[in-house]
């Protein structure tokens, strides 16, 4: 069975959990406690040299970076295709995915917020302003790209793709930091559509077993 | 002919320039002056709703996000393959590419450094510390992943892939901010190997026509 090194609040792990569920693939979780720095310790670095969550283990293969994992699952497993069949469509889906994964999320993840607090002496309010600044900039771009054509009930036409898989965890994070997501109505309509699907709901942070243990 | 909205110092545009050169594709540059904020103005947002450089125009298609563009070129154009043929190899190359594009570069690009200066009142020395912190963290992970197996003369075996295309611009940036890149000998050996190739040299910032105009 596939094994996923995961943590309930990790956006990147959340993406992979959604993809596994959409593909109908059973997986076994192995929780890595990010707040305690378990991902930076020797045992886990032996699994994932990038010292980041998630890692997917498929037989003897250890795969990391959420988008690389999702593309791998899409290429090797049956089930609904998360990347379109045409190169232009694939480019559009990858572009929206990267807008989340390479423009918004890297500026707002835990290690950066910790650095702002510890090294730059920023207080909670200032960290919130930082968070919402990058989140708003990115979501405004996401909304413009949806309006630029190609979206339907989902980010790319009417079927779920990797772009939806990336969008949903970002909206969970945005709300946690009180971003005014109602400014992005097209984006939020698609988010709501995704959350009608069990594959998304079953992947969300509060549905993970370790959420209760984290308190 | 392909048209590339580019800027000589943009790492993401540098990646696409390398890929175009490796594929032997002629392209016409359209310079977007990032320091003057031209990418955030209406005419360019009409071209690229993400308001980021680069954009590649292929006929009626406007493509953005450098890795999405590179995968598109690889899927639609002949010439050396920048992604391996096997899914596991593709996952590894994408993972190394994303380590640069989603972990190192987003924290160190111009808009972030400007925010640190203007909004958080950080001086040049503090910005340098920030830059090198994330660059070192990412390059150390890159080095560990290379040591974990799979590398050869290049990041993935002995042929150039998208991982090399992402690595080279990051090293140019790292040096500009005085990162001690000699700490990463395996990575730097591959960088040196890449720089023996004309496709990389012809794409570098100082070789772009606008470099002279920028002074």
Interface residues (C-beta under 8 A of the other chain):
Chain A: X45 X49 X50 X51 X52 X61 X63 X64 X65 X67 X68 X69 X71 X72 X75 X76 X87 X88 X90 X91 X92 X94 X95 X98 X99 X101 X102 X103 X105 X106 X107 X112 X115 X119 X120 X122 X126 X129 X130 X133 X141 X144 X145 X147 X148
Chain B: X45 X49 X50 X51 X52 X61 X63 X64 X65 X67 X68 X69 X71 X72 X75 X76 X87 X88 X90 X91 X92 X94 X95 X98 X99 X101 X102 X103 X105 X106 X107 X112 X115 X119 X120 X122 X126 X129 X130 X133 X141 X144 X145 X147 X148
